Amino acid sequence: MIDRQIPDVVLKTRVRDESVGGDNPFRWQDLRVRDAFAGRKVVLFSLPGAFTPTCSNEQCPAFERLYDELRAAGADEVYCIAVNDAFVMYQWGKHLGLERVKLLPDGSGHFTRRMGMLIDKDHLGFGLRSWRYAAIIDDNRVTAWFEEPGINDEGADDDPYGETSPEKVLEALRAG
């Protein structure tokens, strides 16, 4: 993945728009990932799914805690992407109390598939999801890559988490 350009994919997001009115003042907005990341150094991490144990108890909260350090080390922004829809990602962010990490919904898994990280978690009833990975992306090019070992479709793992921790990403950012 190092030195590869990220996929040119459009994500279906929801943004707050007070002009919509009512109890749910949000509208659909397409987000072209390459446009959002262009000219910026971003940290992107992916996980199997919102509201799942390791993702909710460890990985996403850890990136939120280290957000300021990641920014100080050179990241312009920190994003979490998962194969979940915009509604789920929004509610998960509220549930976790996220204030800084930006959540990206890859509801159809197109970005994840083109990154080579789409796996089948049917053994858990999840369907297609992302393998756990993280990347430093500079102007749409992957400059550092972190992936949990043992990618598979059979559930032949204990949902590994360690290689994609924010501490490892932070170390790489500081190393330059």
C-alpha positions as a Markdown table, in Angstrom:
| # | Residue | x | y | z |
|---|---|---|---|---|
| 1 | Met | 0.0 | 0.0 | 0.0 |
| 2 | Ile | 2.9 | 2.4 | 0.6 |
| 3 | Asp | 3.1 | 5.1 | -2.1 |
| 4 | Arg | -0.2 | 4.1 | -3.6 |
| 5 | Gln | -2.9 | 6.7 | -4.3 |
| 6 | Ile | -6.1 | 6.2 | -2.3 |
| 7 | Pro | -9.2 | 5.2 | -4.3 |
| 8 | Asp | -11.4 | 7.9 | -5.9 |
| 9 | Val | -14.6 | 7.1 | -4.1 |
| 10 | Val | -17.7 | 9.1 | -3.1 |
| 11 | Leu | -19.1 | 8.5 | 0.4 |
| 12 | Lys | -22.7 | 9.2 | 1.3 |
| 13 | Thr | -22.6 | 11.5 | 4.4 |
| 14 | Arg | -25.2 | 13.4 | 6.4 |
| 15 | Val | -24.4 | 17.0 | 7.4 |
| 16 | Arg | -26.3 | 19.3 | 9.8 |
| 17 | Asp | -28.3 | 22.0 | 7.9 |
| 18 | Glu | -30.6 | 24.2 | 10.0 |
| 19 | Ser | -32.5 | 25.2 | 6.9 |
| 20 | Val | -33.9 | 21.7 | 6.8 |
| 21 | Gly | -35.8 | 22.3 | 10.0 |
| 22 | Gly | -37.6 | 19.8 | 12.1 |
| 23 | Asp | -36.3 | 17.2 | 14.6 |
| 24 | Asn | -33.7 | 15.9 | 12.1 |
| 25 | Pro | -32.0 | 18.9 | 10.5 |
| 26 | Phe | -29.6 | 16.9 | 8.3 |
| 27 | Arg | -29.2 | 16.6 | 4.6 |
| 28 | Trp | -27.3 | 14.1 | 2.4 |
| 29 | Gln | -24.0 | 15.3 | 1.1 |
| 30 | Asp | -21.6 | 13.4 | -1.2 |
| 31 | Leu | -18.0 | 13.4 | 0.1 |
| 32 | Arg | -15.4 | 12.6 | -2.6 |
| 33 | Val | -12.5 | 11.2 | -0.4 |
| 34 | Arg | -9.7 | 12.4 | -2.7 |
| 35 | Asp | -11.1 | 16.0 | -2.6 |
| 36 | Ala | -11.4 | 15.9 | 1.2 |
| 37 | Phe | -7.8 | 14.6 | 1.6 |
| 38 | Ala | -6.2 | 16.6 | -1.2 |
| 39 | Gly | -3.2 | 18.8 | -0.1 |
| 40 | Arg | -3.5 | 17.4 | 3.5 |
| 41 | Lys | -1.7 | 14.9 | 5.7 |
| 42 | Val | -4.4 | 12.7 | 7.3 |
| 43 | Val | -4.5 | 9.8 | 9.6 |
| 44 | Leu | -7.1 | 7.3 | 8.5 |
| 45 | Phe | -8.0 | 4.2 | 10.6 |
| 46 | Ser | -10.6 | 1.6 | 9.8 |
| 47 | Leu | -12.3 | -1.0 | 11.9 |
| 48 | Pro | -14.9 | -3.8 | 11.6 |
| 49 | Gly | -17.8 | -1.8 | 12.8 |
| 50 | Ala | -19.5 | 0.8 | 15.0 |
| 51 | Phe | -20.7 | -0.4 | 18.4 |
| 52 | Thr | -18.5 | -3.5 | 18.3 |
| 53 | Pro | -16.4 | -4.1 | 21.4 |
| 54 | Thr | -12.7 | -3.5 | 20.4 |
| 55 | Cys | -13.7 | -0.7 | 18.1 |
| 56 | Ser | -15.9 | 1.1 | 20.8 |
| 57 | Asn | -13.9 | 0.3 | 23.9 |
| 58 | Glu | -10.3 | 0.6 | 22.6 |
| 59 | Gln | -9.5 | 1.7 | 19.1 |
| 60 | Cys | -11.7 | 4.7 | 18.4 |
| 61 | Pro | -11.5 | 6.2 | 22.0 |
| 62 | Ala | -7.7 | 5.8 | 21.8 |
| 63 | Phe | -7.5 | 7.9 | 18.6 |
| 64 | Glu | -9.8 | 10.5 | 20.2 |
| 65 | Arg | -7.5 | 10.7 | 23.3 |
| 66 | Leu | -4.3 | 11.1 | 21.2 |
| 67 | Tyr | -5.9 | 13.4 | 18.6 |
| 68 | Asp | -4.0 | 16.5 | 19.8 |
| 69 | Glu | -0.7 | 14.6 | 19.8 |
| 70 | Leu | -1.4 | 13.3 | 16.3 |
| 71 | Arg | -2.1 | 16.8 | 15.1 |
| 72 | Ala | 1.0 | 18.2 | 16.8 |
| 73 | Ala | 3.1 | 15.5 | 15.0 |
| 74 | Gly | 1.9 | 16.7 | 11.6 |
| 75 | Ala | -1.6 | 15.3 | 10.9 |
| 76 | Asp | -4.0 | 17.8 | 9.6 |
| 77 | Glu | -6.9 | 15.6 | 10.5 |
| 78 | Val | -7.9 | 12.1 | 11.9 |
| 79 | Tyr | -10.6 | 10.1 | 10.3 |
| 80 | Cys | -12.2 | 6.8 | 11.1 |
| 81 | Ile | -13.9 | 4.8 | 8.3 |
| 82 | Ala | -16.1 | 1.8 | 8.7 |
| 83 | Val | -18.4 | -0.2 | 6.5 |
| 84 | Asn | -21.5 | 1.3 | 8.2 |
| 85 | Asp | -24.0 | 3.8 | 7.0 |
| 86 | Ala | -24.1 | 7.5 | 7.9 |
| 87 | Phe | -26.9 | 7.1 | 10.4 |
| 88 | Val | -25.0 | 4.4 | 12.3 |
| 89 | Met | -21.8 | 6.3 | 12.3 |
| 90 | Tyr | -23.5 | 9.5 | 13.6 |
| 91 | Gln | -25.1 | 7.6 | 16.5 |
| 92 | Trp | -21.9 | 5.8 | 17.3 |
| 93 | Gly | -20.0 | 9.1 | 17.4 |
| 94 | Lys | -22.6 | 10.5 | 19.8 |
| 95 | His | -22.5 | 7.4 | 21.9 |
| 96 | Leu | -18.7 | 7.6 | 22.2 |
| 97 | Gly | -18.8 | 11.3 | 22.8 |
| 98 | Leu | -16.4 | 12.0 | 20.0 |
| 99 | Glu | -15.5 | 15.6 | 19.5 |
| 100 | Arg | -12.4 | 15.5 | 17.3 |
| 101 | Val | -12.1 | 12.3 | 15.3 |
| 102 | Lys | -14.2 | 12.5 | 12.1 |
| 103 | Leu | -16.3 | 9.5 | 11.2 |
| 104 | Leu | -16.7 | 8.5 | 7.6 |
| 105 | Pro | -19.4 | 6.1 | 6.5 |
| 106 | Asp | -18.4 | 3.6 | 3.8 |
| 107 | Gly | -21.9 | 2.1 | 3.8 |
| 108 | Ser | -21.4 | 0.0 | 0.6 |
| 109 | Gly | -17.8 | -0.8 | 1.3 |
| 110 | His | -16.5 | 0.7 | -2.0 |
| 111 | Phe | -13.6 | 2.5 | -0.4 |
| 112 | Thr | -12.7 | -0.4 | 1.8 |
| 113 | Arg | -12.8 | -2.9 | -1.1 |
| 114 | Arg | -10.6 | -0.7 | -3.3 |
| 115 | Met | -8.1 | -0.5 | -0.4 |
| 116 | Gly | -8.0 | -4.3 | -0.4 |
| 117 | Met | -9.4 | -4.5 | 3.1 |
| 118 | Leu | -13.0 | -5.8 | 2.6 |
| 119 | Ile | -13.5 | -9.1 | 4.4 |
| 120 | Asp | -16.5 | -11.3 | 5.0 |
| 121 | Lys | -17.6 | -11.5 | 8.6 |
| 122 | Asp | -20.7 | -13.6 | 7.8 |
| 123 | His | -19.6 | -16.0 | 10.6 |
| 124 | Leu | -20.8 | -13.3 | 13.0 |
| 125 | Gly | -23.8 | -12.2 | 10.9 |
| 126 | Phe | -22.0 | -8.9 | 10.0 |
| 127 | Gly | -21.7 | -9.5 | 6.3 |
| 128 | Leu | -18.9 | -7.6 | 4.5 |
| 129 | Arg | -16.8 | -5.4 | 6.8 |
| 130 | Ser | -13.3 | -3.9 | 7.0 |
| 131 | Trp | -10.2 | -5.6 | 8.3 |
| 132 | Arg | -8.5 | -3.4 | 10.9 |
| 133 | Tyr | -5.9 | -1.0 | 9.4 |
| 134 | Ala | -4.5 | 2.5 | 9.7 |
| 135 | Ala | -2.7 | 4.7 | 7.3 |
| 136 | Ile | -0.9 | 8.1 | 7.0 |
| 137 | Ile | -2.1 | 9.6 | 3.8 |
| 138 | Asp | -0.2 | 12.7 | 2.4 |
| 139 | Asp | -2.0 | 14.5 | -0.5 |
| 140 | Asn | -3.9 | 11.2 | -1.3 |
| 141 | Arg | -0.8 | 9.0 | -1.2 |
| 142 | Val | -0.3 | 6.3 | 1.4 |
| 143 | Thr | 3.0 | 7.1 | 3.2 |
| 144 | Ala | 2.7 | 4.7 | 6.1 |
| 145 | Trp | 0.6 | 1.6 | 6.5 |
| 146 | Phe | -0.5 | -0.4 | 9.6 |
| 147 | Glu | -2.4 | -3.6 | 9.3 |
| 148 | Glu | -3.4 | -6.2 | 11.8 |
| 149 | Pro | -1.9 | -9.7 | 11.0 |
| 150 | Gly | -3.9 | -12.6 | 9.7 |
| 151 | Ile | -6.5 | -11.0 | 7.4 |
| 152 | Asn | -9.2 | -13.6 | 6.7 |
| 153 | Asp | -12.8 | -14.3 | 6.0 |
| 154 | Glu | -13.3 | -17.2 | 8.3 |
| 155 | Gly | -13.0 | -15.5 | 11.7 |
| 156 | Ala | -9.8 | -17.4 | 12.3 |
| 157 | Asp | -8.6 | -14.7 | 14.7 |
| 158 | Asp | -9.4 | -13.0 | 18.0 |
| 159 | Asp | -10.1 | -9.6 | 16.4 |
| 160 | Pro | -6.4 | -8.5 | 16.7 |
| 161 | Tyr | -5.7 | -5.0 | 17.7 |
| 162 | Gly | -2.2 | -3.5 | 18.3 |
| 163 | Glu | -0.5 | -2.8 | 15.0 |
| 164 | Thr | -3.1 | -0.2 | 14.2 |
| 165 | Ser | -3.0 | 1.6 | 17.5 |
| 166 | Pro | -2.7 | 5.4 | 17.5 |
| 167 | Glu | 0.6 | 5.1 | 19.4 |
| 168 | Lys | 2.2 | 3.3 | 16.4 |
| 169 | Val | 0.7 | 5.8 | 14.0 |
| 170 | Leu | 2.0 | 8.6 | 16.2 |
| 171 | Glu | 5.5 | 7.1 | 16.3 |
| 172 | Ala | 5.5 | 7.0 | 12.5 |
| 173 | Leu | 4.3 | 10.6 | 12.2 |
| 174 | Arg | 7.1 | 11.8 | 14.6 |
| 175 | Ala | 9.7 | 9.8 | 12.7 |
| 176 | Gly | 8.7 | 11.8 | 9.7 |
